[in-house]
Amino acid sequence: QISDQLDAYEVSTRAVVGATASDMLPAAAELAQKRPEQLVVNLGSNDVRRSFPASQTEADYRTLLAGFPDTQCITFVSINTHMDFGKGVQSKTAGALNVVLLKLASADQRISIVD
């Protein structure tokens, strides 16, 4: 069974509905203390929903990454460009944030992006 195979791993998850990348920095710092080998980051959708500039979320991503200098495998989940919260700008903002993710990944071989 797959659950038997996972016994050798410690999986930690932190999630808060509606939280922005900035909101999750304290939880990321807490997780960083465990010095994980792998990290999956699924943050940014709520930043887009709140119309935060991509530069602000990029700064939060960089702060988060600084806490994981020894983590060898970091995976970011791309931002859905089909979201619509009625403001009409989400697709453009999500696209800009995905460009930020590509920039981070091109500068750091530990980072990959899943769509």
Residue, then its C-alpha position, 0 to 999 in steps of 0.5 A: q500500500i502507498s501509505d506503507q511506502l510513505d512511512a519513511y517520509e515526514v510530510s508537513t503542510r501549512a494552508v490557510v484559506g485566503a492567505t497571501a504569500s506574505d501571510m504565509l511567511p511565518a509558517a514558511a519560516e517555521l517549516a524552514q527550521k525542519r530543513p526539508e529536502q523538498l518544498v512545494v509552494n502553492l502561493g500567489s492566487n490570493d495575491v492576484r485576487r487582491s490585486f497585489p502587484a507582482s513585484q510585492t509577491e515576488a519580494d515575498y517569494r524571495t523572502l520565503l526562498a531565503g529561508f530554505p538555502d539547503t532545500q534541493c528541490i523547490t516546486f512552485v505551482s503556477i498561478n491559474t490565469h483563468m480565475d475571474f473574481g469580477k475585477g477583470v484584471q486577474s488574468k493579466t496579474a496572474g500572467a505577470l506573477n507566472v513570469v516572476l516564477l519563470k524568472l526565479a526558476s531560471a536563476d535557481q536550478r533548485i526551482s521548478i514550476v508545475d502548471 
